[in-house]
Amino acid sequence: MALKNNRLHPNEFPAAGTGSVAMLRSNGVVSLLSRHPAGGSTGGYAELRAFRATHPYRSLTVGRVEWKYIAGPANPAAPTEAESPTDLAVEIGATPEEDRPPLLVLGGGFSFGDSAFRTITTLEPRFRVLSPSYPPVRTMAELLAGIAAILDAEGIRSASIFGHSLGAGVAHAFSRRYPQRVDKLILSGFGLYTRGHARLVSAFVRLFSLLPKAALAAFYRPRIARLAAAAEENERAFLSAYMEDLFTAHTKESALARLEVLLDLATHPDRYAATSAFERPEDVLLIAASDDRGFTSREREALLAAYPGARACMFGHGGHWTAVTHPAQYTDVLSRFLEGRTPLMRRREGPAAAPAPGCGREERDTGPPEALDARLAGFRASHRYRSLDVDGLRWRYVAGGSGAQTVMLASGGTRMPDMYLPLIEALEQDFRVLAPAYPAGAGIAGLADGLAAILDAEGVEKADVMGSSFGGFVAQTFFRRHPERVRRLVLANTGGPSAAPLPLLPFLIHFLTILPEDAVRLLTGWNWRRWFVPGTQEDAIFWNTLLSEILGKLGKEDLLSALREMREFAHAPATGKPGGPGAPPVPVLLIESEQDAAFPPPARAALRALYPAAEIRLFAGAGHGVMATRTAEYVDTVREFLRRP
């Protein structure tokens, strides 16, 4: 993390869970400033250049591995004859160097030691700050040994440690291996990986070890851009430019090494005592945001459980870079804790954090949205799957509700009806609701015919049909193959045959076919989350967790089937009236979101042209996951349309 004008802004980049990597060259930090003039939006580079001029790297070899680290200015300004060092320290609010408590700053996966230049500059008047660059080692043990050696070389017996993301993982492991060397401990933006998450990251490492470095940059660039989007305009421009420099300076091998360090911690918890309790909880501060996509709520709770009684600040939203979204509150909490002033948060008494007044008005303790969790558990308990064989494939579907009219909800790309939870709950008050889970290998026409077979099995002649996203493809195919069975049609956040949301589908299908199942899951999950779960929605934890759970139930063939069915739909004719020229009109409702990244304006316009008489409901400012972010409005829109005679 980095502070600017006493406001915290991160120049380190997030760890593996949010799309971060550390790509550090073994010879330390290289100069990246020659093409960036000072001033304007590149003012951050002028600050960095000035910092580097006065903070040279020191070098230390540990077990044949060279470490580079910053340990204060090379030539601190000397006082004049009229000023004693004590007078000068009082004037600038600084502490004499020999009295400054040491502080170790451990950055995120992308960081060099001087990436935290603003943090160092701000804290140097009161702390002796050390900040290392990570060498390309592949085990947590090697990192811990190197950090301990740096403290030894600087004559420091113990220090306070502030770590963010990957740095928090290193600090967590260091506090277990060398507890006597830790004064205060601050962990920000971190959690303890579950086994499933570790497997996904492992698959990611295997996948990208086969791909060129440019693929890594292409994968991470949009993620980091989204993380930086909340910064002020000039700062955002600096972060974007600096990110490109990091892509240029780092290597694929060292990038994967940073991920392997996290995997080492996750897969060997006993080796690093990762889940054991820390003996001095009063000296620990945990900072997190409920919508941090890098770690699930379960993983954050696992970290909290390792520090019972510690102080905790949970921001209601802010993502992985809470310091950017809530700079004043974040800095205040951090500074008060480090300086031993009265903290503006209460200590936790249980595994969940107590409300933290110091986190500010918008920040609060928000664990998993228990209401949604409980509702999902109740839904699953009361909606056991029914099964049906159709053309040699075993179909499963849920049925619930009551009423004279039936609604068929065609599942989306997750291939299971769970994502329709709030909609099913609402519609079952007035309608009988059927919702399938798709089998693999049916094809797009087979999916449509499977819906018809379910209606037959349930004795339903005609139904209202709704499909969202990929479910819209299935609903439209059903409408064209079985128009006489559709009373009303709702197409939400979807497109027509000419607007499939994934480009280069044949290449993508071929590419994923040769990858291992875990890698296919990893890439699919990334795609789902970038479309469905916005980083600022209050219940993002629940939806992220649900997506991960669904993904774990799907095999490689399920995921490839979705892509093949999408390709088939893309080749379907986009003209012609279902049922023929004399067929009665079927009322159609199109639900659109203004900021739908999966179906941008051209795709939405093409769908409107395909259904010129359709009603249109546009959700201003919403994205692809509008059902989760604007649930009440969304449900009311669908229910009002379907209630019409």
C-alpha positions in Angstrom: 0.0 0.0 0.0 1.1 3.5 -0.5 0.3 6.9 1.2 0.0 10.1 -0.7 -0.4 13.4 1.3 -1.4 11.3 4.3 -3.9 9.3 2.2 -3.3 5.7 1.5 -3.1 4.7 -2.2 -1.8 1.3 -3.3 1.1 1.0 -5.7 1.5 -2.6 -4.9 -0.7 -4.9 -6.8 -3.0 -7.6 -5.5 -2.1 -11.2 -5.0 -3.2 -14.3 -6.9 -6.8 -14.3 -5.8 -7.6 -11.0 -7.6 -5.5 -11.4 -10.6 -2.2 -10.4 -9.3 1.3 -11.7 -9.9 4.7 -10.6 -8.9 7.0 -10.6 -11.9 10.3 -9.5 -10.3 13.7 -9.7 -12.0 16.3 -11.4 -9.9 18.7 -8.4 -10.2 16.2 -6.2 -8.4 14.4 -3.1 -9.6 15.1 -1.7 -13.0 14.7 1.9 -14.0 11.4 2.5 -15.7 11.3 6.3 -15.8 13.1 7.3 -18.9 10.0 7.6 -21.0 7.8 9.3 -18.4 8.3 13.0 -18.1 7.3 14.6 -14.8 4.2 16.7 -14.4 0.5 16.2 -15.3 -0.8 12.7 -15.0 2.7 11.3 -14.7 3.5 13.3 -11.6 3.6 10.0 -9.7 6.7 9.2 -11.7 8.4 12.5 -10.6 7.7 11.5 -7.0 9.1 8.0 -7.6 12.2 9.4 -9.4 12.9 11.7 -6.4 12.4 8.8 -4.0 14.8 6.6 -5.9 17.4 9.3 -5.9 17.5 9.3 -2.1 16.6 5.6 -1.3 19.0 3.3 -3.0 18.6 -0.4 -2.8 20.7 -2.5 -0.5 21.7 -6.0 -1.5 22.0 -9.2 0.5 22.6 -12.7 -0.5 20.7 -15.4 1.3 21.2 -19.0 0.3 22.6 -18.0 -3.1 19.5 -15.8 -3.7 20.1 -12.1 -4.0 17.6 -9.8 -2.1 17.1 -6.1 -2.8 15.6 -3.9 -0.2 15.1 -0.3 0.9 16.2 0.6 4.4 15.9 4.4 4.6 17.4 7.4 2.8 21.1 7.2 1.8 21.9 10.8 2.9 19.3 12.2 5.3 19.3 15.9 5.4 21.7 17.2 8.1 20.5 19.9 10.5 22.1 23.3 10.4 24.4 24.6 13.1 21.4 26.6 14.6 19.3 23.5 14.8 19.9 20.4 16.9 18.7 17.1 15.6 16.1 17.1 18.3 14.9 20.5 17.4 14.5 19.6 13.8 12.7 16.4 14.7 10.2 18.3 16.8 9.7 20.9 14.0 8.8 18.3 11.3 7.1 15.9 13.7 9.8 13.3 13.3 11.5 11.0 15.7 15.3 10.8 15.8 16.4 7.8 13.8 17.8 5.8 16.7 14.5 6.0 18.4 12.2 5.1 15.5 10.6 1.7 15.8 11.3 -0.5 12.8 8.5 -1.1 10.4 8.6 -3.8 7.6 6.4 -3.0 4.6 5.6 -6.1 2.5 3.8 -5.3 -0.8 1.4 -7.2 -3.0 2.3 -9.6 -5.7 3.4 -7.0 -8.3 5.4 -4.8 -6.0 9.0 -3.8 -5.9 10.4 -2.5 -2.7 10.0 1.1 -3.9 6.4 0.6 -5.1 5.5 1.6 -1.6 7.4 4.9 -1.9 4.5 7.0 -0.6 4.0 4.8 2.4 7.7 4.9 3.2 7.9 8.7 2.7 5.0 9.3 4.9 6.0 7.0 7.7 9.7 7.7 7.8 9.4 10.6 10.2 8.1 8.2 12.8 9.4 4.8 11.8 12.5 3.2 10.4 10.9 1.6 7.3 12.3 -1.4 5.4 10.7 -2.5 2.2 12.0 -5.5 0.2 11.5 -6.7 -3.4 10.7 -10.3 -3.6 13.3 -12.5 -5.4 11.9 -15.3 -7.7 11.9 -18.0 -5.1 9.1 -20.6 -5.2 8.5 -21.5 -1.5 7.3 -19.4 1.4 10.1 -20.8 3.6 12.7 -19.1 1.3 10.9 -15.8 1.6 10.7 -16.0 5.3 14.4 -16.8 5.6 15.2 -13.9 3.4 13.2 -11.4 5.5 14.7 -12.6 8.7 18.1 -12.2 7.2 17.3 -8.6 6.2 16.3 -7.8 9.8 19.6 -9.5 11.0 21.7 -7.5 8.5 20.1 -4.2 9.8 20.6 -5.2 13.4 16.8 -5.3 14.1 15.6 -7.9 16.6 11.9 -7.3 16.0 9.7 -5.0 13.9 6.1 -4.2 13.2 5.0 -5.7 9.9 2.4 -4.3 7.5 1.5 -6.6 4.6 -1.1 -6.3 1.9 -2.4 -9.1 -0.3 0.6 -11.4 -1.0 2.6 -9.4 1.5 -0.1 -10.1 4.1 0.4 -13.8 3.4 4.1 -13.5 3.9 3.6 -11.5 7.1 1.1 -14.1 8.4 3.6 -16.9 7.8 6.4 -14.9 9.3 4.5 -14.2 12.5 4.1 -18.0 13.0 7.7 -18.9 12.2 9.3 -15.9 14.1 6.7 -14.7 16.6 9.3 -13.1 18.8 10.4 -10.9 15.9 6.9 -9.4 15.4 5.9 -6.3 17.4 2.7 -5.3 15.7 1.1 -7.1 12.8 -1.3 -5.6 10.1 -2.8 -7.9 7.5 -4.8 -6.2 4.7 -6.7 -7.8 1.8 -5.9 -11.4 2.6 -7.5 -14.8 3.4 -6.5 -18.4 3.8 -7.2 -20.3 0.6 -9.6 -23.2 0.6 -8.5 -26.4 -1.1 -10.7 -25.7 -4.0 -9.2 -22.2 -4.5 -5.7 -23.6 -4.2 -6.5 -26.2 -6.9 -7.8 -23.4 -9.2 -4.6 -21.3 -8.7 -2.5 -24.4 -9.3 -4.4 -25.0 -12.6 -3.8 -21.4 -13.5 0.0 -21.8 -12.9 0.0 -24.9 -15.1 -2.0 -23.2 -17.8 0.1 -20.0 -18.0 3.3 -21.9 -17.8 2.4 -23.1 -21.3 1.4 -19.6 -22.6 3.6 -16.6 -23.5 4.1 -13.8 -21.1 1.8 -11.6 -23.2 -1.1 -13.9 -22.3 -0.5 -13.1 -18.6 -0.5 -9.4 -19.3 -3.7 -9.7 -21.3 -5.3 -11.6 -18.5 -4.4 -9.2 -15.7 -4.5 -5.8 -17.4 -8.3 -5.4 -17.3 -8.4 -6.6 -13.7 -5.9 -4.1 -12.5 -7.5 -1.3 -14.5 -10.8 -2.1 -12.7 -9.1 -2.0 -9.3 -7.5 1.4 -10.2 -10.8 2.9 -11.5 -11.8 4.3 -8.1 -8.6 6.4 -7.8 -8.5 10.1 -8.6 -8.0 10.8 -12.3 -4.3 11.7 -12.1 -3.6 8.8 -9.8 -5.5 6.4 -12.0 -3.3 7.5 -15.0 -0.2 7.0 -13.0 -1.3 3.5 -11.8 -2.2 2.5 -15.4 1.2 3.7 -16.7 3.1 2.1 -13.9 1.2 -1.2 -14.4 2.5 -1.3 -18.0 6.0 -0.7 -16.8 5.6 -3.7 -14.5 4.4 -5.9 -17.3 7.5 -4.8 -19.3 10.0 -5.3 -16.4 8.8 -8.6 -15.0 9.1 -12.1 -16.3 6.6 -14.9 -16.7 8.8 -17.2 -14.6 8.9 -14.9 -11.6 5.2 -14.2 -12.0 4.4 -17.8 -11.6 6.9 -18.1 -8.7 4.8 -15.6 -6.7 1.7 -17.7 -7.2 3.6 -20.8 -6.2 4.6 -19.1 -2.9 1.0 -18.6 -2.1 0.2 -22.2 -3.1 3.0 -23.4 -0.9 1.4 -21.7 2.1 -2.1 -22.9 1.1 -1.1 -26.5 0.5 1.2 -26.9 3.5 -0.7 -25.2 6.4 0.9 -27.5 9.0 4.4 -26.6 7.8 3.7 -22.9 8.3 1.2 -23.3 11.2 -1.1 -21.2 9.1 -4.2 -21.9 11.0 -2.8 -21.8 14.6 -3.8 -18.9 16.8 -1.5 -16.0 17.4 -0.6 -15.5 21.1 -0.8 -11.7 21.2 -4.1 -10.7 19.6 -4.0 -7.2 21.0 -1.0 -6.5 18.6 -2.9 -7.6 15.5 -5.0 -5.5 13.1 -6.9 -7.2 10.2 -8.3 -5.0 7.4 -10.7 -6.4 4.8 -13.5 -5.5 2.5 -16.6 -7.6 2.2 -16.5 -7.4 -1.6 -12.8 -8.3 -2.1 -12.9 -10.8 -4.9 -9.5 -12.1 -4.1 -10.7 -14.2 -1.2 -14.1 -15.6 -0.4 -15.9 -14.9 2.9 -14.9 -18.4 4.0 -11.3 -17.7 3.4 -11.4 -14.3 5.3 -13.2 -16.0 8.2 -10.4 -18.6 8.3 -7.9 -15.8 8.7 -10.0 -14.2 11.4 -10.2 -17.5 13.2 -6.4 -17.6 13.3 -6.4 -14.3 15.3 -9.1 -14.6 18.0 -9.5 -11.4 19.9 -7.6 -9.3 17.3 -8.8 -5.9 16.2 -10.5 -6.0 12.8 -11.8 -3.4 10.4 -14.3 -4.7 7.8 -15.2 -2.3 5.1 -18.7 -2.8 3.7 -17.3 -2.3 0.2 -14.0 -1.2 -1.4 -12.7 -4.3 -3.1 -9.1 -5.4 -3.0 -7.8 -1.8 -2.9 -9.8 -0.4 0.0 -7.1 2.2 0.5 -8.1 3.8 -2.9 -11.8 3.7 -2.3 -11.7 4.8 1.4 -8.3 6.6 1.7 -9.0 8.8 4.7 -10.6 6.1 6.9 -8.1 3.5 5.9 -5.1 5.8 6.7 -6.6 6.8 10.0 -7.2 3.2 11.1 -3.7 2.2 10.0 -1.9 5.2 11.6 -3.7 5.0 14.9 -2.9 1.3 15.3 0.8 1.7 14.4 1.3 4.7 16.6 -0.4 3.1 19.6 -3.2 5.7 19.8 -6.7 4.9 20.9 -8.0 2.7 18.0 -11.3 3.6 16.4 -12.4 0.0 16.3 -13.5 -2.6 18.9 -11.7 -5.9 19.4 -13.3 -9.0 18.0 -14.7 -11.3 20.6 -15.6 -14.1 18.3 -14.7 -15.4 14.8 -16.6 -12.6 13.1 -15.4 -9.0 13.4 -17.2 -6.7 15.7 -18.5 -3.5 14.2 -15.7 -1.1 13.7 -16.7 2.6 14.1 -13.3 3.7 12.9 -14.0 2.2 9.5 -16.3 5.1 8.8 -20.0 5.4 8.1 -20.1 3.2 5.1 -17.7 0.5 6.4 -19.1 -2.1 8.7 -18.8 -5.7 9.7 -20.3 -7.7 6.9 -19.7 -11.4 6.9 -21.5 -13.6 4.4 -25.1 -12.4 3.8 -26.7 -14.9 6.1 -30.2 -14.1 4.8 -29.2 -15.2 1.3 -27.3 -18.2 2.6 -30.3 -19.3 4.7 -32.7 -18.8 1.8 -30.6 -20.9 -0.6 -30.3 -23.7 2.0 -34.1 -23.6 2.5 -34.7 -23.5 -1.3 -32.5 -26.6 -1.9 -34.1 -28.5 1.0 -37.6 -27.9 -0.4 -36.8 -28.2 -4.1 -35.3 -31.6 -4.6 -34.4 -32.4 -8.2 -36.8 -34.4 -10.3 -35.3 -36.5 -13.1 -36.3 -37.3 -16.6 -34.7 -39.3 -19.5 -34.8 -37.4 -22.8 -33.1 -38.9 -25.9 -30.7 -40.9 -23.9 -29.7 -38.0 -21.5 -30.7 -37.7 -17.9 -32.3 -34.3 -17.2 -32.8 -32.8 -13.7 -35.2 -30.0 -12.8 -36.8 -28.4 -9.9 -40.5 -27.7 -9.6 -42.3 -25.5 -7.1 -45.0 -22.9 -6.5 -48.6 -23.1 -7.4 -51.1 -21.5 -9.8 -52.9 -21.9 -13.0 -50.0 -20.6 -15.1 -46.6 -22.2 -15.3 -43.3 -20.4 -15.8 -40.3 -22.2 -17.4 -37.0 -20.6 -16.4 -34.3 -21.6 -18.8 -31.1 -21.7 -16.8 -28.1 -19.5 -17.8 -24.5 -20.4 -18.4 -24.1 -21.9 -15.0 -26.4 -24.7 -16.3 -28.2 -24.9 -12.9 -31.2 -23.0 -11.6 -29.6 -21.8 -8.3 -28.7 -18.4 -9.8 -32.5 -17.7 -10.2 -33.0 -18.0 -6.4 -34.6 -14.5 -5.8 -36.7 -14.8 -8.9 -38.0 -18.3 -8.2 -38.9 -17.3 -4.6 -40.9 -14.4 -5.9 -42.6 -16.1 -8.8 -43.7 -19.1 -6.8 -46.1 -16.9 -4.9 -48.3 -16.6 -8.1 -47.1 -19.3 -10.5 -46.0 -22.8 -10.8 -42.2 -22.7 -11.6 -40.1 -25.2 -13.5 -36.3 -24.7 -13.8 -33.9 -27.3 -15.3 -30.3 -28.2 -14.9 -28.8 -28.9 -18.3 -27.1 -32.2 -19.1 -23.9 -32.2 -21.1 -24.0 -33.0 -24.8 -27.6 -32.2 -25.7 -26.8 -29.4 -28.2 -28.9 -26.2 -28.3 -31.8 -27.9 -30.1 -31.6 -30.7 -27.6 -31.8 -28.2 -24.7 -35.0 -26.7 -26.2 -36.5 -30.1 -26.7 -35.6 -31.1 -23.1 -37.7 -28.1 -21.9 -40.6 -29.4 -23.9 -40.2 -32.9 -22.4 -40.3 -31.4 -18.9 -43.5 -29.6 -19.7 -44.9 -32.9 -21.0 -43.8 -34.7 -17.9 -45.5 -32.1 -15.7 -48.7 -32.1 -17.8 -48.2 -28.5 -19.0 -49.5 -27.6 -22.4 -48.3 -23.9 -22.6 -46.0 -21.9 -20.3 -44.5 -18.5 -19.9 -40.8 -18.9 -20.8 -37.9 -16.8 -19.5 -34.2 -17.0 -20.1 -31.4 -14.8 -18.9 -28.0 -14.6 -20.6 -27.3 -18.0 -22.1 -30.7 -19.0 -20.9 -32.0 -16.4 -23.4 -30.4 -18.5 -26.2 -32.2 -21.6 -25.0 -35.5 -19.8 -24.5 -35.3 -18.3 -28.1 -34.5 -21.8 -29.5 -37.4 -23.3 -27.6 -39.7 -20.5 -28.9 -38.7 -21.2 -32.5 -39.0 -25.0 -32.2 -42.1 -25.0 -30.0 -43.9 -21.7 -30.6 -47.3 -23.1 -29.8 -46.2 -23.8 -26.2 -45.2 -20.2 -25.4 -47.7 -17.8 -23.8 -45.3 -15.0 -23.0 -41.5 -14.7 -23.6 -39.0 -12.9 -21.4 -35.5 -12.4 -22.6 -33.1 -10.8 -20.1 -29.6 -9.6 -20.6 -29.1 -11.7 -23.7 -28.7 -11.5 -27.5 -29.8 -13.0 -30.8 -27.9 -15.4 -32.9 -25.6 -12.7 -34.3 -24.6 -11.5 -30.9 -23.0 -14.4 -29.0 -20.9 -12.8 -26.2 -17.7 -14.8 -26.7 -15.5 -14.0 -29.8 -13.5 -16.7 -31.6 -15.7 -19.5 -30.2 -14.2 -22.3 -32.5 -10.7 -21.4 -31.4 -11.7 -21.1 -27.7 -13.5 -24.5 -27.8 -10.4 -26.2 -29.4 -8.1 -24.5 -26.9 -10.1 -25.5 -23.8 -10.5 -29.1 -25.1 -6.8 -29.7 -24.7 -6.6 -28.1 -21.2 -7.0 -30.0 -18.0 -10.4 -29.7 -16.2 -9.1 -27.4 -13.5 -7.8 -25.0 -16.0 -11.2 -25.0 -17.9 -12.9 -24.3 -14.6 -10.5 -21.5 -13.8 -11.1 -19.6 -17.0 -14.8 -20.2 -16.9 -15.1 -18.9 -13.4 -13.1 -15.8 -14.4 -15.6 -15.1 -17.2 -18.6 -15.7 -15.0 -17.4 -13.3 -12.3 -16.4 -10.5 -14.6 -20.0 -10.5 -16.1 -22.2 -11.4 -13.2 -20.7 -10.2 -9.9 -20.0 -6.5 -9.7 -17.3 -5.6 -7.1 -19.4 -3.1 -5.2 -22.6 -5.0 -4.7 -23.4 -5.7 -1.1 -24.1 -9.4 -1.6 -21.1 -10.0 -3.8 -19.7 -12.5 -1.3 -22.8 -14.7 -1.6 -22.9 -14.7 -5.3 -19.1 -15.3 -5.7 -19.4 -18.2 -3.3 -22.4 -19.6 -5.1 -20.6 -19.4 -8.5 -17.6 -21.2 -7.1 -19.8 -23.9 -5.6 -21.7 -24.4 -8.9 -18.4 -24.4 -10.8 -17.1 -27.2 -8.6 -20.1 -29.4 -9.5 -19.6 -29.0 -13.3 -17.2 -31.2 -15.2 -15.1 -30.2 -18.2 -17.7 -31.7 -20.6 -20.5 -29.5 -19.1 -18.4 -26.4 -19.6 -17.5 -27.3 -23.1 -21.1 -28.2 -23.9 -22.1 -24.6 -23.1 -19.6 -23.2 -25.6 -20.6 -25.7 -28.3 -24.3 -24.9 -27.7 -23.5 -21.2 -27.9 -21.7 -21.8 -31.2 -24.7 -23.6 -32.6 -27.0 -20.8 -31.6 -24.8 -18.3 -33.3 -25.3 -20.1 -36.6 -29.1 -20.2 -36.2 -31.2 -18.1 -38.6 -31.9 -14.7 -37.2 -35.0 -14.0 -39.3 -38.5 -15.5 -39.7 -41.5 -15.4 -37.5 -41.9 -18.4 -35.1 -45.0 -20.4 -35.9 -45.3 -19.1 -39.4 -47.0 -16.0 -40.9 -50.5 -16.9 -39.5 -49.4 -17.6 -35.9 -50.8 -15.3 -33.2 -48.4 -12.9 -31.7 -46.6 -13.8 -28.5 -45.9 -10.9 -26.1 -42.2 -10.4 -25.6 -40.3 -8.5 -22.9 -36.7 -7.6 -23.3 -34.7 -6.7 -20.2 -31.5 -4.8 -20.8 -28.8 -3.3 -18.7 -27.1 -0.1 -19.8 -23.6 -1.3 -18.8 -24.0 -5.0 -19.7 -20.4 -6.0 -20.8 -21.6 -9.3 -22.1 -24.2 -7.7 -24.5 -23.2 -4.2 -25.4 -25.4 -1.7 -27.3 -24.9 -3.3 -30.8 -26.0 -6.7 -29.5 -29.0 -5.3 -27.7 -30.0 -3.4 -30.9 -29.8 -6.6 -32.9 -32.1 -8.3 -30.5 -34.6 -5.5 -30.6 -34.6 -5.7 -34.4 -35.4 -9.4 -34.0 -38.4 -8.7 -31.8 -39.7 -5.3 -33.1 -43.0 -5.4 -31.1 -41.3 -6.3 -27.8 -41.6 -4.2 -24.6 -38.2 -3.0 -23.4 -37.1 -2.4 -19.8 -33.7 -0.8 -19.6 -31.9 -0.7 -16.2 -29.8 2.4 -16.2 -26.3 2.1 -14.8 -26.7 -1.7 -14.2 -24.5 -4.5 -15.5 -25.0 -8.1 -16.6 -25.8 -9.2 -13.1 -28.8 -6.8 -12.6 -30.9 -9.5 -11.1 -28.5 -9.6 -8.1 -27.9 -5.8 -7.9 -31.4 -4.5 -8.5 -33.4 -7.5 -7.3 -36.6 -5.8 -6.2 -37.0 -3.8 -9.4 -36.0 -6.8 -11.6 -38.5 -9.1 -9.9 -41.3 -6.6 -10.1 -40.7 -6.1 -13.8 -40.9 -9.8 -14.6 -43.8 -10.5 -12.3 -45.9 -7.6 -13.6 -45.4 -8.7 -17.2 -46.2 -12.4 -16.5 -49.3 -11.5 -14.5 -51.0 -10.0 -17.5 -53.8 -12.1 -19.1 
